[in-house]
Amino acid sequence: MKRSKIDSRVPRYTQLIVPTFEALKALGGSGKNDEILDQIITALEIPDEVADIQHKGRTNKSELSYQADWARTYLRIYGIIENSARSVWSIMPDYVSVPEIDAKMIVDTVTKETKKRRSEKKQTVGSGENDKPEDDDPTNDYSEYPDELKPWREQLADILQNMDPYGFERLAQRVLRECGFSQVEVTKKSGDGGIDGTGKLKINGIFSFNVAFQCKRYSGLVGAPAIRDFRGSLTTNIEKGVLITTGSFSKAAREEAASPGKQQIDLVDGEDFINMIAEYGIGVKEVKTYEIDENFFKKI
């Protein structure tokens, strides 16, 4: 699979393996994707304009986020970190006290294992001309892709991006209900000051918050001005704002949303939204399959 040329200013996944490990250590041994990415950006002093460069593919991610996905995948395959069902990455017990890791050894080992797996698969089920990867780099083979980049996710991202605007708002309404919101209503008319819907969120069956949400079907980055505009549209009876997008948020947008002294805005990007759809089984169904080891049956 031919890979688009990567902007030279963005670190490759091979350069992010050690920073990812160090980011998790700085976070106390565990963290979510955005937390890890923010730590990497800070540690490597990556400028906003570089952190926000979009990946030239079907996924609505920054190139840095895309490369970070691969760095985590190499660490996972090697056995240094693991990922929970809630998309929380954590350092494996054997590596919690390890002061440093060797990125080159990790890449070489994972690449060798990948090559071996491909060879065994070809011997077992055969391989057509179009199945041959360009080289031994796992990033050139869809079968090796991280969960965040699986083809079904790209397909769903395309569907969400091309949905009817009101249909997307109703989908957001359904997802928020599944998340525990009640009295979720979608605004029927345009020109509503940026609010696409409202609802209530009750925590522990006691504390209740009035929430407003906005939906943006973007294919790229949502910037800080969109956060400020949405915040400005919130009335005094709204205690929380949620901005949902099919795209992603710029670093400046994430900082603006969490700006001290201002009303906090919770952000749900395309990756988060797809995770929620998958978790609650909304319009998607998990399919399990098996790969047959013919050699096993021949040799048993």
N, C-alpha and C positions, 0 to 999 in steps of 0.2 A: 504494500500500500504506500503510495507516494506521499511523503510528508511535506506540508507547506513550509516554506522557508521561515525560520524563526528570527524575530528581531534580536540582533546580537546584544542588545542592552538587557534582555531578560535572561536571568540565570537558567541553565538547563537543569533537568531533574537530577543529573549526576552531581551538580553543585549544591543542590538543596537537601541532599540526604543527611549530611552532618547538621546543617542548620535546623532541619526538622526535628532531629533527635534532641538537639539542644533546646529547641523551642518547647518541646514537651517536658523536658526537665525543668525549664523555667516556669512552666505552668503547674508544676507540682506532680508531674508524671502522667497527666492526662489532659485532653483538650479536644475541642471541636475544630472543624476545618477553618473557620474564620479566625478563631483564637490563635491557632497555629500559624496561619498566614500572617496575621498582624505581628506576631512575634518575629517571624522571619523578616518582614519588611523593616521592622525596627532594628533588628540585629545587623542586617546587611546594609542598612541605610539606603534602601531603595526609594528613589524619588517617586512621587505620586504619578507623574506622567508615565513612568515605566511600569509601576504596579497596575495601572489601568489599561495597558495595551491589551486589546482584545485578541483572543485566540482565533486564528483563521480556519475555523472548522464549523461544524454544525452545532457545537455546544456553545451556549451563551456564557462563556467564562472569560476571565482575563487569561492571558498567556501564562502569567505567573501562577495563577491558581491551577491551571492545567498541568504545568510542570510539577507543582507541589503534589498533585494527585499521584503522579508517577513516582515521586520520591517516597511518599508514604507506602505505595504498593511494593517497591523494592524492599523497604524496611519490614513490611509485613511478611513477604515471601521468605525473607532471610530469617524471620523469627524474632525480630527485635521489638516490634510493636504489634498490637492487635486492635480490631475495631469491633465495637459492640453494636447491638441491634439499634441503638439510639444514635449511631454515628459518632460515638465518643472514642477517640483513639487513646490508647494507653501503652506505656512501656511495659514489656513483659518482665516478670519478677527477676529473671536471671540477669537482666540488663539495667535494673534500677540503680545499682551502685557502680556501674561501669562508667569510668570518667570520660572515655572517648571511644569513637568507633572509626573504622577504616572504610571510607566510601568506595574506594577502588576495589577492595576485596569483596564488598557487598555486591557491587555491580558485576564483577567477574563471576562470582558464584551464582547469582541469580540468572545471568545470561547463559552460563553453562548448563544449569538445570533446565532452563527453557529450551535450549537446543536439544537436550536429551529427551525431553517430553515430546517435542515435535517429531523427533526421529522415531520414537516408540509409537507415536500415533500413526505416522505414515506406514510403518510396518504392519500395524494392526488393521487400519481401515482404509489405507491407500490415500493418495493425495493427488489432486488434479493440478494442472499447470498454474491455475489462478490462485491456488492455495499457498503457493510458495512465498514466504516472506522475502523481502529484499536482502536481509542480513539476519544476524542473530540477535538484533535488538528487539526486545519484547514490545516496544512501543510501535513497531511496524506490523503488529499482528492483533486483530480484533479479539481473538480468543484469549489474549493475555490482558485485556484492558481492565483497569480498576473498576470497581462497582459504580463509581461516580460517572464513568464514561461509557457504560455498556450501551450497545445499539438501541435497546428498547427505550432507554432514557432519551436518546437523541430523537427517536420517533415521537415519543410523547411530547418532548419540547417543541417539535415542529407543529404538532396538533394544537397545543396550547397557544402557540404563537399565532395561529391562523383561525382561532375560534371567533365566533361572533362575540363582540364586546360584552353584550348583556349576558350571553351564555357563560362567558368567563367569570363575570361577577356572580352569577348563580352558583358556579362551581366553587368559587371562593366562599360563598355563603355556606355551602354544604361542608367544605373542609373545616371552616371555623366551628360549625355545629359539632362535627366529630371531635374537635379539639376541646370541647366543653363549653362553648359559647351558647347562650340562649337568646331568645327574642331577636334573632338575626334578621334584619330587613335590608333588602337591596333597594337603593334609590332608583325610581323609575324614570326620572327626567334628567336631562343633561343640564349644565349650568348650575350645579348644586354646590359650587364652591370647592370642588375637589373631593368631596366625600361620596363614596360609592355605596356605602352601607353602614349600618350601626348594629350594635348588639350589646349583650351584657356577659361579663365573665365573672363567675363565682368561684372563689378559692376556698377550699376546705369546707364548702357548704355554708360559709359565714360571710366572708368579705366579698362584696360585689362592686364591679367597676363598669362604668359606661364606656364603651369602646366604639371608635369610628374606624372604618377601613377604606383604603383606596386601592384600586387595581390598575396596574400598568402593564400592558402587553408589549414590552420592549424586547428588541432583539439584541440590544447592546447594554451600555451602562446607564443607570439612573444616577444623576448627579446631585450634588448638594442643593441646588436651587429647587428641585422637586420636593426635597424634604422640607425646606423652608416654606414653600407654597402650601404644602399639605398641613404643616403645623399651623400656618396662619388661618387655615379654613376651619380649624377646630373651635367649637363653641365652648363656653365656660362649663357646660354640663358634661363635657367629654373629658374623661380622666386618662384615657389611653388612646393612642393612635397606632394603627398597624398598616404598613405600606407593603403590598404584595406585588411582585413583578415576575414576569417570565424570564427577565434578563438577570442582571447582577447589579450590585451597587458599587460605585466608586469608593475609594478610600475616604475621600472628602465627604461623601454622602454618609458613610458609616460613622464618621467622626461627628458630623452635624446632628445625626439622629441621637447620639449619646452625649451631646454637648451639655456640660454642667450648667445648671441654672435655667435651662429651658425644658419645656415639656418633652419628655422622652418619647421617641417614636420607635416602635419595634419593626424590624425589617425582615421580610420573608422573600428571599431571592428564588430564582427558578429552580435551583438545586434543592432548596428547602421545601418548596411547594411540591415538587415531584416526590420527595421523600414522604411527605404527608399523604399524598395520593396513594402511594404504594403501601404505606403503613395501614391505612384505613380501607384499602381495597376498593377505592372509588373509580370505577371504570377500567380497572386493571385486575388481572388474575395471575397469580404466581403459577408458573409452569415448571415442573420438574422433569428431568430426563436422565438417561443413563448412557454412559459410553461403554461399549462392550469390549472387553479384553479377550480377543479370540485366542491369543496365545495361552491364556489361562486354561481355557477349555480343551486345547490341544494337548497340554502338558500334564493335566491333572491325572 
